[in-house]
Amino acid sequence: MDEVKLAEMLVPIIVVPSFFFLTGWAFWMFVRWRQYKYRMNIQLKMLDKVENGGELVQFAESDAGAKFIASMELQAAGLKDRILSAVNKAVILLVLGIAVYAVRGTLNEAAVVFTILGTVLMAFGFGYIIATLISYRLASKWGLIAKEVSNGE
């Protein structure tokens, strides 16, 4: 009987924060999309003002034109950023897998489901760690990651 009460308590503890997180994430994505769309509309209107190729070349060679073109480029994540992002994902998946696996002991009816889900999440976490380590080693070996040298200062 106590396990049923515990299960009833766990549902709001898991569902409510998940709902708020999902709502916040969706709102953040919507705002980012609107900002991107607004910026692209402004850039297209500015390009529409250019009447011929000569004006475009002249504009592109100016300081303002260089800044405008730089603002149009997509920000590509660097190799170090992608590796750090993979480490973050791995840690989140591992912690989530451990938490789900730990919860399995409190619920008799769903213990098998939580065991499987926790194991799969931890496997994904370990997979991310292994893939990140391999990527880092290969990138270092190929010279894609510059080693920082300290001058002793």
C-alpha positions as CSV (number, residue, x, y, z in Angstrom):
1,M,0.0,0.0,0.0
2,D,2.9,2.4,0.7
3,E,4.3,1.7,-2.7
4,V,1.0,2.9,-4.3
5,K,1.2,6.1,-2.3
6,L,4.8,6.6,-3.3
7,A,3.9,6.1,-6.9
8,E,1.1,8.7,-6.6
9,M,3.6,11.1,-5.1
10,L,6.2,10.5,-7.8
11,V,3.9,11.3,-10.7
12,P,3.5,15.0,-9.8
13,I,7.2,15.3,-8.9
14,I,8.2,14.0,-12.4
15,V,5.3,15.3,-14.5
16,V,5.0,18.9,-13.3
17,P,8.7,19.9,-13.7
18,S,8.8,18.1,-17.0
19,F,5.8,20.0,-18.2
20,F,7.3,23.4,-17.1
21,F,10.6,22.5,-18.7
22,L,9.0,21.5,-22.0
23,T,6.8,24.6,-22.0
24,G,9.9,26.8,-21.3
25,W,11.9,25.1,-24.0
26,A,9.1,25.4,-26.6
27,F,8.7,29.2,-25.7
28,W,12.5,29.7,-26.0
29,M,12.5,27.9,-29.4
30,F,9.6,30.1,-30.6
31,V,11.3,33.3,-29.6
32,R,14.6,32.2,-31.3
33,W,12.6,31.4,-34.5
34,R,10.9,34.7,-34.4
35,Q,14.2,36.6,-33.9
36,Y,15.8,34.6,-36.8
37,K,12.8,35.3,-39.0
38,Y,12.9,39.0,-38.2
39,R,16.6,39.3,-38.8
40,M,16.3,37.5,-42.1
41,N,13.4,39.8,-43.3
42,I,15.5,42.9,-42.5
43,Q,18.5,41.4,-44.3
44,L,16.4,40.6,-47.4
45,K,14.9,44.1,-47.4
46,M,18.4,45.6,-47.3
47,L,19.5,43.4,-50.2
48,D,16.4,44.4,-52.2
49,K,17.6,48.0,-52.0
50,V,20.6,47.1,-54.1
51,E,19.9,47.8,-57.8
52,N,22.9,46.2,-59.5
53,G,25.9,44.1,-59.0
54,G,28.3,47.1,-58.9
55,E,26.5,48.5,-55.9
56,L,26.5,45.1,-54.2
57,V,30.3,44.8,-54.6
58,Q,30.8,48.3,-53.4
59,F,28.6,47.7,-50.4
60,A,30.3,44.3,-49.6
61,E,33.8,46.0,-49.7
62,S,32.7,48.6,-47.1
63,D,33.0,48.1,-43.3
64,A,29.2,48.1,-43.0
65,G,28.9,45.6,-45.8
66,A,31.5,43.3,-44.2
67,K,29.6,43.4,-40.9
68,F,26.3,42.7,-42.8
69,I,27.8,39.7,-44.6
70,A,29.3,38.4,-41.4
71,S,25.9,38.7,-39.6
72,M,24.3,36.5,-42.3
73,E,26.7,33.6,-41.8
74,L,25.5,30.8,-39.6
75,Q,27.4,30.3,-36.4
76,A,29.0,26.9,-36.8
77,A,30.0,25.2,-33.6
78,G,33.7,24.5,-33.3
79,L,35.1,21.1,-32.6
80,K,35.7,21.8,-29.0
81,D,32.2,23.1,-28.5
82,R,30.8,19.9,-30.1
83,I,32.9,17.8,-27.9
84,L,31.8,19.7,-24.8
85,S,28.2,19.4,-25.9
86,A,28.6,15.6,-26.3
87,V,30.1,15.4,-22.8
88,N,27.1,17.4,-21.4
89,K,24.7,15.0,-23.2
90,A,26.6,12.0,-21.8
91,V,26.4,13.3,-18.2
92,I,22.7,14.1,-18.5
93,L,21.9,10.7,-19.9
94,L,24.0,8.9,-17.3
95,V,22.4,10.8,-14.4
96,L,18.9,10.4,-15.8
97,G,19.6,6.7,-16.3
98,I,20.9,6.3,-12.7
99,A,17.8,8.2,-11.4
100,V,15.4,6.0,-13.3
101,Y,17.2,2.9,-12.3
102,A,17.1,4.0,-8.7
103,V,13.4,4.7,-8.8
104,R,12.7,1.2,-10.0
105,G,13.2,-0.2,-6.5
106,T,10.2,1.8,-5.2
107,L,7.7,0.6,-7.7
108,N,6.9,-3.1,-7.8
109,E,4.5,-3.0,-10.7
110,A,6.7,-1.0,-13.0
111,A,10.1,-2.2,-11.8
112,V,10.8,-4.0,-15.1
113,V,10.0,-1.0,-17.2
114,F,12.2,1.3,-15.0
115,T,15.0,-1.2,-15.1
116,I,15.0,-1.4,-18.9
117,L,14.6,2.4,-19.3
118,G,17.3,3.1,-16.8
119,T,19.7,0.6,-18.4
120,V,19.0,2.0,-21.9
121,L,19.6,5.6,-20.8
122,M,22.8,4.6,-19.0
123,A,23.9,2.7,-22.2
124,F,23.3,5.9,-24.3
125,G,25.3,7.9,-21.7
126,F,28.3,5.5,-21.8
127,G,28.0,5.4,-25.6
128,Y,28.2,9.2,-25.8
129,I,31.3,9.2,-23.5
130,I,33.0,6.5,-25.6
131,A,32.2,8.4,-28.8
132,T,33.4,11.7,-27.4
133,L,36.7,10.2,-26.2
134,I,37.3,8.6,-29.6
135,S,36.4,11.9,-31.4
136,Y,38.8,13.8,-29.1
137,R,41.6,11.3,-29.6
138,L,41.2,11.3,-33.3
139,A,40.9,15.1,-33.5
140,S,44.0,15.5,-31.4
141,K,45.9,12.9,-33.5
142,W,45.0,14.6,-36.7
143,G,45.9,18.1,-35.3
144,L,42.4,19.5,-35.5
145,I,42.6,20.5,-31.8
146,A,45.4,23.0,-31.1
147,K,47.2,22.2,-27.9
148,E,47.5,25.2,-25.6
149,V,51.1,25.9,-24.6
150,S,51.7,27.8,-21.4
151,N,54.7,30.1,-21.3
152,G,55.2,29.8,-17.6
153,E,53.7,33.3,-17.0
